[in-house]
Amino acid sequence: MSQFKDHFSSASNNYKTYRPNYPSELFTWLASQCKDTASVWDCGTGSGQAAVEHSKHFSQVLATDASDAQIKQAEPRGNITYKVSPAEELDAPDNCFDLITVAQAIHWFNLPKFFETVDRVLKPGGLLAIWGYQFIHTDTEIDKLISHFHTNIVGPYWPIERKLLNEGYKDISFPYIRLPTPEFSMEATWNLSQLTGYLDTWSAVKEYERINNHNPTKDIAGQLEQLWGKSSEAKSITWPLIMYLGKK
């Protein structure tokens, strides 16, 4: 297994504050697809966004992440166990989970080793759900500016692992038959400072800043302000989810 590269600990608090929330309908639907709702493993949980939603539907939630700083930011719940653990290794019995989820994290994993672990700990008939998101959608010229920022300004600074997500997860060698899913999107209503805070959580932004001693979001601040209008104005933003669902 390759050594864990922590791209998020330095901004773990901002990550929790500025990352959009997954739709509650997604978790209700996932639970409805399971034969049982005794236990779920949320792998690569980050600050626990998905784990908290799972806790409303499952008796027990195991939420793991390789980043200790991210786990320390997670919101506690009585039926959630947070644990620092790599995705590829898990101290858990065989055939113990009804559902395993990976939200916006599969691109960081050693996929063959992770899928070996999934195959061991997922119950027969259990489900594996993987999802991620790419660009924001505001239906304005802001979308083009953010896309330019993502690809041309901080593009060379993305970790190589991000390539899988940047290409829409099309190259995942999914080990189970892929099942149809509804379309889900994240939604938020943000002002300009919230959008800027979100951009600052990008791993490529942090790497650009580390190398160049300069925050690249400042380079597009003027254009963003011009396109946004009044900075306190709230705008609707969506992130369509790319999703894989499979049954063991």
Backbone as CSV, one residue per row, in Angstrom:
resi,resn,N_x,N_y,N_z,CA_x,CA_y,CA_z,C_x,C_y,C_z
1,MET,0.851,-1.202,0.000,0.000,0.000,0.000,0.877,1.239,0.000
2,SER,0.518,2.218,-0.845,1.277,3.454,-0.873,1.056,4.244,0.407
3,GLN,2.067,5.034,0.759,1.979,5.821,1.983,0.899,6.885,1.850
4,PHE,0.138,7.068,2.916,-0.939,8.055,2.923,-0.373,9.457,2.768
5,LYS,-0.940,10.212,1.808,-0.560,11.598,1.584,-1.679,12.480,2.116
6,ASP,-1.399,13.247,3.143,-2.431,14.052,3.792,-2.474,15.444,3.159
7,HIS,-3.493,15.663,2.325,-3.643,16.942,1.642,-4.608,17.881,2.363
8,PHE,-5.166,17.452,3.510,-6.272,18.200,4.084,-6.099,18.615,5.542
9,SER,-5.156,18.043,6.261,-5.048,18.334,7.689,-4.783,19.808,7.954
10,SER,-4.013,20.464,7.090,-3.667,21.866,7.338,-4.874,22.785,7.241
11,ALA,-5.954,22.287,6.607,-7.153,23.117,6.464,-8.392,22.355,6.901
12,SER,-8.230,21.460,7.871,-9.330,20.585,8.239,-10.538,21.353,8.773
13,ASN,-10.289,22.447,9.523,-11.409,23.213,10.055,-12.164,23.938,8.934
14,ASN,-11.416,24.540,7.992,-12.055,25.186,6.848,-12.779,24.174,5.974
15,TYR,-12.215,22.998,5.863,-12.847,21.942,5.071,-14.233,21.632,5.632
16,LYS,-14.316,21.524,6.930,-15.609,21.250,7.567,-16.573,22.413,7.362
17,THR,-16.066,23.648,7.432,-16.914,24.832,7.346,-17.433,25.092,5.940
18,TYR,-16.564,24.916,4.937,-16.891,25.398,3.604,-17.266,24.314,2.594
19,ARG,-17.165,23.046,2.958,-17.587,22.023,2.012,-19.104,21.895,2.021
20,PRO,-19.737,21.760,0.833,-21.197,21.638,0.774,-21.655,20.297,1.349
21,ASN,-22.906,20.248,1.754,-23.471,19.031,2.345,-24.132,18.162,1.286
22,TYR,-24.014,16.864,1.481,-24.680,15.926,0.583,-26.182,15.942,0.847
23,PRO,-27.000,15.686,-0.169,-28.462,15.771,0.022,-28.975,14.661,0.933
24,SER,-29.853,15.013,1.854,-30.400,14.015,2.780,-31.162,12.939,2.032
25,GLU,-31.729,13.282,0.872,-32.474,12.300,0.084,-31.585,11.149,-0.373
26,LEU,-30.314,11.422,-0.580,-29.384,10.369,-0.980,-29.295,9.288,0.084
27,PHE,-29.200,9.683,1.335,-29.016,8.723,2.426,-30.311,7.959,2.725
28,THR,-31.419,8.648,2.606,-32.707,7.968,2.763,-32.867,6.905,1.689
29,TRP,-32.504,7.262,0.461,-32.628,6.313,-0.643,-31.673,5.127,-0.477
30,LEU,-30.419,5.402,-0.094,-29.461,4.313,0.095,-29.937,3.330,1.163
31,ALA,-30.419,3.849,2.285,-30.911,2.971,3.353,-32.081,2.127,2.861
32,SER,-32.923,2.698,2.014,-34.084,1.973,1.507,-33.689,0.846,0.565
33,GLN,-32.480,0.914,0.007,-32.013,-0.122,-0.918,-31.354,-1.298,-0.204
34,CYS,-31.079,-1.134,1.091,-30.378,-2.181,1.844,-31.359,-3.205,2.410
35,LYS,-30.913,-4.456,2.453,-31.736,-5.511,3.049,-31.894,-5.302,4.545
36,ASP,-30.852,-4.764,5.183,-30.875,-4.496,6.613,-30.151,-3.175,6.840
37,THR,-30.433,-2.534,7.950,-29.782,-1.258,8.275,-29.109,-1.336,9.636
38,ALA,-28.431,-2.460,9.867,-27.737,-2.638,11.143,-26.424,-1.876,11.188
39,SER,-25.675,-1.900,10.071,-24.336,-1.311,10.126,-23.904,-0.785,8.770
40,VAL,-23.197,0.342,8.809,-22.655,0.959,7.602,-21.242,1.430,7.896
41,TRP,-20.376,1.300,6.918,-19.010,1.819,7.005,-18.883,2.973,6.021
42,ASP,-18.579,4.170,6.533,-18.295,5.322,5.689,-16.787,5.487,5.652
43,CYS,-16.196,5.167,4.519,-14.738,5.139,4.385,-14.250,6.432,3.745
44,GLY,-13.198,7.012,4.306,-12.747,8.318,3.848,-13.726,9.389,4.287
45,THR,-14.154,9.290,5.528,-15.256,10.118,6.024,-14.928,11.594,6.134
46,GLY,-13.620,11.950,6.153,-13.265,13.356,6.329,-13.753,13.851,7.670
47,SER,-14.535,14.921,7.660,-15.066,15.462,8.915,-16.442,14.895,9.247
48,GLY,-16.826,13.808,8.598,-18.001,13.053,9.018,-19.331,13.479,8.438
49,GLN,-19.334,14.217,7.336,-20.601,14.673,6.759,-21.540,13.509,6.445
50,ALA,-21.023,12.522,5.715,-21.870,11.387,5.338,-22.210,10.530,6.558
51,ALA,-21.267,10.395,7.466,-21.493,9.556,8.650,-22.669,10.069,9.479
52,VAL,-22.755,11.383,9.651,-23.855,11.964,10.424,-25.192,11.658,9.761
53,GLU,-25.247,11.754,8.449,-26.483,11.424,7.738,-26.815,9.937,7.868
54,HIS,-25.814,9.089,7.777,-26.043,7.648,7.948,-26.607,7.324,9.334
55,SER,-26.197,8.083,10.334,-26.604,7.801,11.710,-28.115,7.936,11.906
56,LYS,-28.779,8.606,10.987,-30.231,8.770,11.057,-30.968,7.536,10.535
57,HIS,-30.233,6.637,9.875,-30.880,5.505,9.214,-30.337,4.144,9.647
58,PHE,-29.108,4.107,10.171,-28.467,2.843,10.526,-28.247,2.764,12.036
59,SER,-28.300,1.550,12.554,-28.105,1.365,13.996,-26.692,1.734,14.413
60,GLN,-25.709,1.303,13.614,-24.317,1.583,13.931,-23.596,2.084,12.694
61,VAL,-22.768,3.110,12.908,-21.984,3.697,11.823,-20.509,3.650,12.213
62,LEU,-19.681,3.067,11.337,-18.236,3.164,11.488,-17.753,4.161,10.444
63,ALA,-17.067,5.196,10.893,-16.573,6.240,9.996,-15.061,6.331,10.139
64,THR,-14.344,6.065,9.064,-12.882,6.041,9.123,-12.274,7.034,8.153
65,ASP,-11.094,7.513,8.521,-10.313,8.373,7.639,-8.849,8.223,8.028
66,ALA,-7.982,8.351,7.050,-6.551,8.234,7.341,-5.994,9.492,7.994
67,SER,-6.760,10.586,7.963,-6.308,11.857,8.541,-6.839,12.025,9.966
68,ASP,-5.939,12.044,10.920,-6.323,12.261,12.316,-6.949,13.646,12.502
69,ALA,-6.421,14.656,11.796,-6.949,16.017,11.935,-8.389,16.104,11.446
70,GLN,-8.711,15.393,10.381,-10.087,15.385,9.890,-11.020,14.710,10.889
71,ILE,-10.605,13.578,11.408,-11.439,12.852,12.383,-11.705,13.724,13.614
72,LYS,-10.728,14.494,14.028,-10.910,15.354,15.206,-11.954,16.445,14.963
73,GLN,-12.234,16.758,13.705,-13.234,17.765,13.372,-14.635,17.166,13.243
74,ALA,-14.752,15.850,13.302,-16.031,15.184,13.036,-17.036,15.427,14.163
75,GLU,-18.289,15.495,13.775,-19.375,15.748,14.712,-19.783,14.444,15.409
76,PRO,-19.753,14.394,16.729,-20.070,13.144,17.428,-21.554,12.810,17.375
77,ARG,-21.838,11.522,17.349,-23.185,10.982,17.465,-23.092,9.696,18.282
78,GLY,-24.138,9.384,19.020,-24.086,8.215,19.892,-23.877,6.904,19.168
79,ASN,-24.330,6.813,17.916,-24.199,5.553,17.182,-23.130,5.608,16.089
80,ILE,-22.234,6.615,16.175,-21.101,6.687,15.241,-19.805,6.405,15.978
81,THR,-18.996,5.514,15.423,-17.640,5.283,15.902,-16.674,5.844,14.878
82,TYR,-15.933,6.881,15.272,-14.921,7.464,14.391,-13.577,6.801,14.672
83,LYS,-12.846,6.537,13.592,-11.589,5.816,13.751,-10.603,6.272,12.677
84,VAL,-9.345,6.506,13.088,-8.294,6.801,12.119,-7.816,5.474,11.540
85,SER,-8.014,5.312,10.244,-7.667,4.056,9.590,-7.533,4.282,8.092
86,PRO,-6.542,3.664,7.457,-6.462,3.750,5.996,-7.617,2.984,5.356
87,ALA,-7.982,3.395,4.161,-9.095,2.743,3.469,-8.790,1.290,3.125
88,GLU,-7.521,1.011,2.903,-7.143,-0.310,2.400,-7.037,-1.365,3.491
89,GLU,-7.095,-0.948,4.742,-6.984,-1.887,5.859,-8.050,-1.533,6.889
90,LEU,-8.751,-2.529,7.381,-9.781,-2.248,8.381,-9.851,-3.395,9.375
91,ASP,-9.773,-3.034,10.642,-9.906,-4.022,11.708,-11.394,-4.229,11.978
92,ALA,-11.994,-5.122,11.210,-13.427,-5.403,11.327,-13.669,-6.848,10.904
93,PRO,-14.707,-7.486,11.450,-15.000,-8.874,11.090,-15.414,-9.005,9.628
94,ASP,-15.318,-10.199,9.108,-15.795,-10.478,7.759,-17.317,-10.330,7.702
95,ASN,-17.814,-9.933,6.553,-19.262,-9.910,6.272,-20.059,-9.186,7.368
96,CYS,-19.656,-7.963,7.691,-20.289,-7.277,8.834,-21.052,-6.007,8.467
97,PHE,-20.939,-5.511,7.224,-21.590,-4.253,6.875,-22.684,-4.461,5.838
98,ASP,-23.807,-3.787,6.056,-24.906,-3.802,5.087,-24.643,-2.843,3.933
99,LEU,-23.892,-1.802,4.224,-23.596,-0.773,3.229,-22.211,-0.212,3.495
100,ILE,-21.472,0.046,2.427,-20.187,0.746,2.508,-20.275,1.932,1.565
101,THR,-19.874,3.120,2.051,-19.917,4.313,1.217,-18.565,5.008,1.186
102,VAL,-18.306,5.652,0.053,-17.115,6.486,-0.115,-17.570,7.775,-0.788
103,ALA,-17.493,8.881,-0.067,-17.955,10.168,-0.580,-16.763,11.071,-0.885
104,GLN,-16.566,11.373,-2.163,-15.528,12.326,-2.595,-14.147,11.922,-2.079
105,ALA,-13.858,10.598,-2.129,-12.575,10.156,-1.576,-11.953,8.971,-2.314
106,ILE,-12.681,8.286,-3.181,-12.183,7.053,-3.779,-10.907,7.286,-4.584
107,HIS,-10.724,8.486,-5.105,-9.554,8.779,-5.923,-8.254,8.785,-5.118
108,TRP,-8.360,8.848,-3.787,-7.149,8.818,-2.959,-6.719,7.395,-2.616
109,PHE,-7.550,6.401,-2.916,-7.313,5.047,-2.418,-6.462,4.218,-3.380
110,ASN,-5.803,3.199,-2.816,-5.246,2.113,-3.622,-6.437,1.202,-3.943
111,LEU,-6.967,1.310,-5.140,-8.253,0.686,-5.441,-8.258,-0.838,-5.321
112,PRO,-7.285,-1.557,-5.869,-7.333,-3.016,-5.717,-7.353,-3.455,-4.256
113,LYS,-6.542,-2.831,-3.418,-6.497,-3.225,-2.008,-7.776,-2.814,-1.276
114,PHE,-8.302,-1.632,-1.619,-9.551,-1.212,-0.995,-10.684,-2.168,-1.360
115,PHE,-10.785,-2.535,-2.626,-11.858,-3.416,-3.039,-11.716,-4.814,-2.431
116,GLU,-10.486,-5.244,-2.176,-10.281,-6.508,-1.457,-10.883,-6.418,-0.058
117,THR,-10.654,-5.291,0.612,-11.215,-5.094,1.952,-12.732,-5.036,1.898
118,VAL,-13.274,-4.322,0.914,-14.729,-4.257,0.746,-15.307,-5.660,0.590
119,ASP,-14.684,-6.449,-0.246,-15.199,-7.799,-0.508,-15.189,-8.653,0.756
120,ARG,-14.243,-8.383,1.646,-14.159,-9.152,2.891,-15.202,-8.727,3.907
121,VAL,-15.419,-7.417,4.060,-16.256,-6.946,5.174,-17.705,-6.672,4.791
122,LEU,-18.011,-6.625,3.497,-19.384,-6.369,3.070,-20.190,-7.665,3.126
123,LYS,-21.377,-7.594,3.682,-22.243,-8.770,3.769,-22.648,-9.242,2.372
124,PRO,-22.908,-10.540,2.190,-23.496,-10.989,0.927,-24.809,-10.242,0.674
125,GLY,-24.947,-9.692,-0.497,-26.126,-8.883,-0.799,-26.012,-7.447,-0.343
126,GLY,-24.893,-7.105,0.333,-24.680,-5.731,0.769,-24.330,-4.820,-0.398
127,LEU,-24.389,-3.522,-0.151,-24.190,-2.530,-1.205,-22.925,-1.717,-0.989
128,LEU,-22.275,-1.375,-2.085,-21.153,-0.438,-2.095,-21.571,0.778,-2.915
129,ALA,-21.528,1.957,-2.308,-21.904,3.205,-2.985,-20.716,4.162,-2.970
130,ILE,-20.362,4.660,-4.134,-19.255,5.597,-4.304,-19.790,6.819,-5.039
131,TRP,-19.455,7.999,-4.546,-19.854,9.189,-5.291,-18.837,10.304,-5.147
132,GLY,-18.896,11.227,-6.068,-18.015,12.385,-6.050,-18.640,13.513,-6.845
133,TYR,-17.993,14.663,-6.819,-18.496,15.825,-7.545,-17.322,16.611,-8.094
134,GLN,-17.599,17.384,-9.152,-16.554,18.159,-9.796,-16.824,19.653,-9.700
135,PHE,-17.400,20.230,-10.740,-17.503,21.685,-10.825,-18.814,22.205,-10.255
136,ILE,-18.783,23.464,-9.828,-20.001,24.114,-9.375,-20.850,24.513,-10.580
137,HIS,-22.139,24.610,-10.347,-23.074,25.063,-11.383,-23.890,26.216,-10.809
138,THR,-23.720,27.401,-11.399,-24.526,28.561,-11.015,-25.374,29.064,-12.187
139,ASP,-25.147,28.464,-13.362,-25.811,28.912,-14.595,-25.483,30.369,-14.913
140,THR,-24.260,30.778,-14.555,-23.777,32.120,-14.878,-22.347,32.009,-15.410
141,GLU,-21.763,33.130,-15.781,-20.384,33.153,-16.268,-19.384,32.769,-15.178
142,ILE,-19.839,32.753,-13.927,-18.971,32.332,-12.821,-18.466,30.909,-13.049
143,ASP,-19.308,30.068,-13.618,-18.928,28.666,-13.846,-17.695,28.572,-14.747
144,LYS,-17.654,29.391,-15.791,-16.513,29.369,-16.707,-15.248,29.853,-16.010
145,LEU,-15.390,30.854,-15.160,-14.231,31.376,-14.439,-13.677,30.326,-13.474
146,ILE,-14.560,29.652,-12.746,-14.106,28.613,-11.817,-13.459,27.461,-12.568
147,SER,-14.022,27.094,-13.719,-13.438,26.031,-14.526,-12.043,26.425,-15.009
148,HIS,-11.883,27.664,-15.429,-10.571,28.174,-15.841,-9.590,28.146,-14.667
149,PHE,-10.039,28.587,-13.514,-9.201,28.576,-12.310,-8.760,27.152,-11.981
150,HIS,-9.713,26.208,-12.025,-9.440,24.806,-11.709,-8.415,24.198,-12.654
151,THR,-8.577,24.455,-13.951,-7.768,23.753,-14.942,-6.481,24.479,-15.305
152,ASN,-6.549,25.784,-15.431,-5.413,26.526,-15.969,-4.542,27.218,-14.926
153,ILE,-5.138,27.668,-13.840,-4.352,28.376,-12.824,-3.776,27.405,-11.795
154,VAL,-4.645,26.596,-11.185,-4.145,25.641,-10.190,-4.058,24.218,-10.755
155,GLY,-4.387,24.055,-12.032,-4.377,22.729,-12.642,-3.107,21.923,-12.415
156,PRO,-1.914,22.521,-12.627,-0.678,21.753,-12.434,-0.403,21.366,-10.978
157,TYR,-1.161,21.912,-10.059,-0.892,21.686,-8.639,-1.820,20.639,-8.019
158,TRP,-2.737,20.093,-8.821,-3.587,19.025,-8.298,-2.753,17.771,-8.061
159,PRO,-2.958,17.055,-6.954,-2.284,15.774,-6.767,-2.645,14.830,-7.917
160,ILE,-1.747,13.963,-8.278,-1.966,13.070,-9.412,-3.201,12.188,-9.210
161,GLU,-3.504,11.901,-7.932,-4.659,11.060,-7.648,-5.982,11.700,-8.075
162,ARG,-5.993,13.036,-8.181,-7.224,13.743,-8.552,-7.630,13.494,-9.995
163,LYS,-6.715,12.973,-10.789,-7.009,12.735,-12.206,-8.255,11.853,-12.362
164,LEU,-8.396,10.877,-11.492,-9.543,9.972,-11.571,-10.855,10.746,-11.421
165,LEU,-10.897,11.671,-10.465,-12.102,12.475,-10.267,-12.265,13.504,-11.372
166,ASN,-11.177,14.167,-11.756,-11.262,15.195,-12.786,-11.789,14.639,-14.105
167,GLU,-11.633,13.346,-14.306,-12.141,12.692,-15.515,-13.475,11.999,-15.268
168,GLY,-14.143,12.383,-14.187,-15.497,11.908,-13.950,-15.606,10.480,-13.456
169,TYR,-14.551,9.966,-12.834,-14.547,8.606,-12.296,-14.807,7.540,-13.364
170,LYS,-14.591,7.871,-14.636,-14.919,6.916,-15.688,-13.958,5.734,-15.725
171,ASP,-12.797,5.855,-15.089,-11.801,4.791,-15.155,-11.739,3.940,-13.891
172,ILE,-12.763,4.018,-13.040,-12.806,3.133,-11.872,-13.115,1.714,-12.320
173,SER,-12.284,0.766,-11.895,-12.547,-0.649,-12.177,-13.456,-1.182,-11.079
174,PHE,-14.735,-0.953,-11.234,-15.715,-1.275,-10.195,-15.895,-2.790,-10.131
175,PRO,-15.796,-3.403,-8.933,-15.777,-4.863,-8.843,-17.149,-5.526,-8.891
176,TYR,-18.224,-4.755,-8.804,-19.573,-5.322,-8.796,-20.366,-4.796,-9.984
177,ILE,-21.451,-5.475,-10.300,-22.327,-4.989,-11.361,-22.878,-3.627,-10.947
178,ARG,-22.724,-2.654,-11.823,-23.168,-1.296,-11.506,-24.689,-1.191,-11.654
179,LEU,-25.341,-0.765,-10.590,-26.793,-0.664,-10.551,-27.238,0.756,-10.887
180,PRO,-28.444,0.899,-11.447,-28.946,2.251,-11.749,-29.231,3.033,-10.473
181,THR,-29.039,4.334,-10.538,-29.303,5.220,-9.395,-30.058,6.454,-9.878
182,PRO,-30.828,7.071,-9.005,-31.410,8.377,-9.358,-30.303,9.415,-9.487
183,GLU,-30.632,10.558,-10.035,-29.685,11.664,-10.096,-29.782,12.473,-8.801
184,PHE,-28.618,12.698,-8.189,-28.560,13.493,-6.966,-27.599,14.659,-7.174
185,SER,-27.897,15.757,-6.525,-27.008,16.925,-6.558,-26.932,17.537,-5.170
186,MET,-25.766,18.086,-4.850,-25.640,18.908,-3.660,-26.111,20.312,-4.005
187,GLU,-26.679,20.991,-3.022,-27.156,22.353,-3.235,-26.731,23.229,-2.063
188,ALA,-26.415,24.467,-2.370,-26.067,25.432,-1.328,-26.495,26.818,-1.776
189,THR,-26.734,27.678,-0.818,-26.990,29.091,-1.088,-25.903,29.884,-0.380
190,TRP,-24.986,30.415,-1.164,-23.775,31.028,-0.619,-23.633,32.475,-1.058
191,ASN,-22.932,33.251,-0.202,-22.458,34.561,-0.630,-21.039,34.407,-1.183
192,LEU,-20.445,35.490,-1.588,-19.140,35.413,-2.251,-18.042,34.910,-1.320
193,SER,-18.067,35.326,-0.058,-17.014,34.886,0.861,-17.091,33.382,1.116
194,GLN,-18.294,32.834,1.093,-18.429,31.392,1.270,-17.871,30.635,0.069
195,LEU,-18.114,31.158,-1.126,-17.538,30.534,-2.313,-16.022,30.585,-2.269
196,THR,-15.470,31.734,-1.883,-14.013,31.864,-1.795,-13.448,30.922,-0.737
197,GLY,-14.150,30.787,0.379,-13.719,29.852,1.414,-13.692,28.429,0.898
198,TYR,-14.671,28.073,0.078,-14.706,26.741,-0.538,-13.503,26.536,-1.468
199,LEU,-13.222,27.517,-2.298,-12.076,27.392,-3.208,-10.773,27.218,-2.427
200,ASP,-10.675,27.876,-1.289,-9.463,27.778,-0.478,-9.254,26.398,0.135
201,THR,-10.292,25.549,0.133,-10.121,24.189,0.657,-9.549,23.235,-0.384
202,TRP,-9.470,23.666,-1.634,-8.962,22.781,-2.682,-7.497,22.421,-2.408
203,SER,-7.175,21.155,-2.561,-5.797,20.723,-2.331,-4.834,21.405,-3.298
204,ALA,-5.274,21.683,-4.522,-4.402,22.357,-5.490,-4.116,23.801,-5.075
205,VAL,-5.087,24.450,-4.464,-4.877,25.809,-3.976,-3.839,25.804,-2.854
206,LYS,-3.961,24.836,-1.955,-2.999,24.747,-0.847,-1.586,24.463,-1.366
207,GLU,-1.488,23.607,-2.381,-0.171,23.289,-2.928,0.411,24.487,-3.683
208,TYR,-0.412,25.189,-4.443,0.028,26.407,-5.134,0.569,27.408,-4.122
209,GLU,-0.179,27.597,-3.037,0.211,28.559,-2.014,1.519,28.149,-1.337
210,ARG,1.678,26.849,-1.104,2.899,26.352,-0.457,4.123,26.618,-1.317
211,ILE,3.995,26.416,-2.611,5.129,26.553,-3.511,5.416,28.016,-3.859
212,ASN,4.362,28.795,-4.049,4.523,30.166,-4.546,4.356,31.258,-3.489
213,ASN,4.024,30.862,-2.252,3.798,31.831,-1.172,2.762,32.882,-1.568
214,HIS,1.745,32.428,-2.249,0.710,33.341,-2.736,-0.585,32.558,-2.907
215,ASN,-1.692,33.098,-2.409,-2.982,32.437,-2.561,-3.541,32.734,-3.952
216,PRO,-3.712,31.726,-4.801,-4.128,31.985,-6.182,-5.565,32.487,-6.309
217,THR,-6.384,32.307,-5.280,-7.753,32.826,-5.373,-7.754,34.347,-5.480
218,LYS,-6.683,34.969,-4.992,-6.586,36.428,-5.099,-6.460,36.867,-6.563
219,ASP,-5.954,35.968,-7.417,-5.761,36.308,-8.820,-7.074,36.401,-9.583
220,ILE,-8.115,35.780,-9.064,-9.414,35.851,-9.740,-10.436,36.622,-8.898
221,ALA,-9.980,37.208,-7.790,-10.906,37.890,-6.877,-11.660,39.023,-7.572
222,GLY,-10.944,39.802,-8.369,-11.584,40.927,-9.037,-12.637,40.465,-10.031
223,GLN,-12.312,39.457,-10.816,-13.271,38.921,-11.787,-14.478,38.312,-11.081
224,LEU,-14.213,37.597,-9.984,-15.318,37.007,-9.230,-16.258,38.085,-8.702
225,GLU,-15.693,39.134,-8.152,-16.513,40.216,-7.599,-17.361,40.879,-8.684
226,GLN,-16.747,41.053,-9.858,-17.473,41.683,-10.957,-18.637,40.808,-11.417
227,LEU,-18.399,39.501,-11.517,-19.438,38.587,-11.982,-20.503,38.335,-10.916
228,TRP,-20.076,38.378,-9.661,-20.992,38.048,-8.570,-21.988,39.172,-8.307
229,GLY,-21.481,40.414,-8.360,-22.308,41.550,-7.983,-22.071,41.873,-6.521
230,LYS,-23.116,42.228,-5.809,-22.993,42.548,-4.398,-22.497,41.326,-3.638
231,SER,-21.372,41.466,-2.916,-20.714,40.299,-2.318,-21.580,39.591,-1.287
232,SER,-22.491,40.337,-0.655,-23.358,39.717,0.355,-24.551,38.992,-0.259
233,GLU,-24.740,39.168,-1.557,-25.873,38.525,-2.226,-25.686,37.011,-2.227
234,ALA,-26.744,36.285,-1.918,-26.684,34.820,-1.900,-27.096,34.271,-3.256
235,LYS,-26.327,33.304,-3.729,-26.629,32.658,-5.010,-26.790,31.155,-4.804
236,SER,-27.645,30.564,-5.617,-27.852,29.110,-5.569,-26.758,28.410,-6.367
237,ILE,-26.166,27.391,-5.752,-25.086,26.627,-6.368,-25.428,25.149,-6.274
238,THR,-25.151,24.412,-7.333,-25.359,22.963,-7.308,-24.097,22.248,-7.763
239,TRP,-23.941,21.024,-7.270,-22.860,20.131,-7.674,-23.491,18.770,-8.000
240,PRO,-23.688,18.416,-9.257,-24.212,17.093,-9.588,-23.253,15.997,-9.112
241,LEU,-23.791,14.924,-8.576,-22.971,13.830,-8.075,-22.760,12.765,-9.157
242,ILE,-21.532,12.278,-9.231,-21.206,11.099,-10.040,-21.294,9.909,-9.097
243,MET,-22.068,8.887,-9.446,-22.345,7.837,-8.467,-22.194,6.440,-9.047
244,TYR,-21.591,5.555,-8.269,-21.540,4.130,-8.554,-22.254,3.405,-7.416
245,LEU,-23.085,2.447,-7.770,-23.741,1.591,-6.769,-23.638,0.151,-7.242
246,GLY,-23.184,-0.739,-6.351,-23.066,-2.147,-6.708,-23.460,-3.044,-5.560
247,LYS,-23.887,-4.260,-5.893,-24.302,-5.237,-4.882,-23.345,-6.415,-4.904
248,LYS,-22.924,-6.827,-3.689,-22.028,-7.978,-3.585,-22.764,-9.255,-3.908
